[in-house]
Amino acid sequence: MKKNYRLWPIFGPIIIAVLLLIGLFMLPLNFKVSSKTLKEAAVSLDTATFKNQFLKKQALETKKTNYVPFFGSSELERMDRFHPSVMAAKYHNYRPFLLGKKGAQSLPQVLAMETILPQLKNRKVVFIVSPQWFVKRGITPPAFKYYNGDLADFTWLQHADPHSAYDRYFARRLVRLLGPNDRVGQMAAQIAAGHKLTSANYQWISFQRKFLIHEDQLFSRFRPNENYEKRIVPKINQLPKHYNYQKLQTLARGDAQRQTTNNNFGILNNFYSTRVKPNKTLLKGAEKNFSYLKSPEYSDFELVLQQLAKQHTQVLFMIQPVNSKWADYTGLNMQMYYQTVRKIKYQLHQQGFNNIADYSHQGSTPYFMEDTIHIGWAGWVKFDKRVAAFVAQKNEKPVYHLQKKFLQQNWQQLEPTQQNLKAFSRE
């Protein structure tokens, strides 16, 4: 007894600290964050916010501000003064909540939605599609793991249905991308095989989710960066007092003209100097063999559509162009590019997703694009007009009709000729 008494001063505080920490993470929490924090989070493009739940959920549930989720990738980082977040802050009665950055393709977006599915029900969202996602092997395991979050994984596993073709397909993708030694991958393998998880699995998932939700609530408030103060606020004051589309287009073209003086591609000077010029010789003709026509990404994209359809979400899709002068230099086959867009749009239209801003043919429009594959300046002004009209429209319950055949490999590998698409539609 005496020996145990001497050990208490050493191990007692540690035991108490561990018990307090467990209690802190397991007790019910009901934190609220300030409107300032939500405003910062909406443009932070923070990876942890993208993966987790708390800040997204808080923003979409607030009554004070109409946050509109913008799912996309690296184009969201192009924050000139005509960026949707700047324009909305100046002129509109909504605020984009930016979700995605470089490498955030369809599967990361599915998991980003997974933690906020109830908040997406019957609301409007914007989804930006880049045809460059649709490469031969789809998203790489390192890129997927960078955006993959445990909370989203466990949330999905908690309700994954082994009888659902969508869940079995997603499970197979998780196994491939996470690897056989990953705990989530091992449970996903059971779903992929058509087997329900065990009660022990569900208990472990429930415990992990509860812990992660508490952790997210505790630390989310300290996550947002200074993007809003440094990259949004100064640009709000650079816009005209009143909205005028033609004036904004003129200003956008003027900005672009002044900021693209060191190259013949219409690319932002700094981007050209740092990203293009050092490798320019090597990049000539480098994309002549690129193809986006055959890819598992098409079926991954179908999972996005299933999530949105399940929640009756109204969606505005935007399809990005590619800089035509740059495409000529690198040898990118533009007919292949337009065929890729045809295939994407076919998949959307066939299932009732008809609200599409297709800018794929705008790649030669002066000052529409900021660099090689991202819109900016005049492109943002045009897109902002479309988004504002979409948000202003009366809410109507969309009618979607999902087709499981878009999960199949024959769709992934289909050449989207008119004849092939007609044959596919008859299957």
Secondary structure, DSSP 8 states (H G I E B T S, - for coil): -HHHHHHHHHHHHHHHHHHHHHHHHHS-------HHHHHHHHHH--HHHHHSSHHHHHHHH-SSS-EEEEE-SGGGG---TTSHHHHHHHH-S-EEEEE--TT--HHHHHHHHHTTHHHHTT-EEEEEE-GGG--TT-S-HHHHHHH--HHHHHHHHHH--TT-HHHHHHHHHHHHHH-TTSHHHHHHHHHHTT----HHHHHHHHHHHHHHHHHHHHHGGG---SHIIIIIHHHHTTS-SS--HHHHHHHHHHHHHHT--S-SS---HHHIIIIIGGGHHHHTTTTTT---SS-THHHHHHHHHHHHHHTT-EEEEEE----HHHHHHHT--HHHHHHHHHHHHHHHHTTT---EEE-TT-TTSTTSBSSSS-B-THHHHHHHHHHHHHHHS----------GGGGSHHHHT----HHHHHHHHH-
